[in-house]
Amino acid sequence: MLSRPYFTTHEIAELFKISEATVRNRIHDGDLRAVRFGREFRVAAKDLEAFVEAHATRPPEQNE
């Protein structure tokens, strides 16, 4: 059923060199989609990739 990996707020913070509070704020603001398990959040790799793409400064290059 669950074939895609999920990241913790700690893992995302380490990956992007930001604080965990920043990750949690993005989740609470509705910018980053997450699943809540008790007091912890998990973010699907697909949702993290979508967040990064949505906040890129320019669109991805088109290969022609």
FILOVO-676750 format. One line per 2 residues: number of its first residue (from 1); their letters; for each residue x, z, y of C-alpha. Coordinates in steps of 0.05 Angstrom, whole numbers, padded with zeros to 5 digits. Layout:
BEGIN
NUM = a = X/Z/Y ~ ...
END
This chain:
BEGIN
1 = ml = 00000/00000/00000 ~ 00053/00021/00051
3 = sr = 00105/-00033/00049 ~ 00132/-00027/00120
5 = py = 00177/00030/00142 ~ 00156/00081/00194
7 = ft = 00202/00113/00245 ~ 00200/00184/00272
9 = th = 00204/00198/00347 ~ 00274/00225/00333
11 = ei = 00296/00161/00299 ~ 00269/00118/00356
13 = ae = 00303/00162/00408 ~ 00370/00155/00372
15 = lf = 00361/00080/00363 ~ 00348/00067/00437
17 = ki = 00391/00124/00464 ~ 00332/00157/00500
19 = se = 00301/00226/00494 ~ 00247/00243/00444
21 = at = 00203/00264/00503 ~ 00207/00193/00530
23 = vr = 00183/00166/00463 ~ 00127/00216/00459
25 = nr = 00106/00200/00531 ~ 00101/00126/00514
27 = ih = 00058/00144/00454 ~ 00013/00190/00495
29 = dg = 00007/00137/00550 ~ -00018/00087/00499
31 = dl = 00042/00040/00508 ~ 00070/00052/00438
33 = ra = 00022/00053/00378 ~ 00034/00110/00330
35 = vr = 00002/00149/00273 ~ -00003/00224/00278
37 = fg = 00013/00268/00218 ~ 00000/00340/00238
39 = re = 00043/00352/00299 ~ 00089/00292/00285
41 = fr = 00083/00218/00301 ~ 00105/00159/00260
43 = va = 00113/00088/00289 ~ 00110/00027/00244
45 = ak = 00168/-00022/00251 ~ 00118/-00077/00269
47 = dl = 00090/-00035/00326 ~ 00160/-00017/00351
49 = ea = 00180/-00090/00352 ~ 00116/-00108/00390
51 = fv = 00130/-00054/00441 ~ 00201/-00080/00452
53 = ea = 00177/-00152/00459 ~ 00122/-00132/00508
55 = ha = 00172/-00096/00552 ~ 00227/-00149/00551
57 = tr = 00247/-00176/00620 ~ 00237/-00248/00599
59 = pp = 00202/-00285/00543 ~ 00240/-00302/00479
61 = eq = 00279/-00367/00481 ~ 00243/-00427/00451
63 = ne = 00283/-00466/00399 ~ 00270/-00540/00407
END
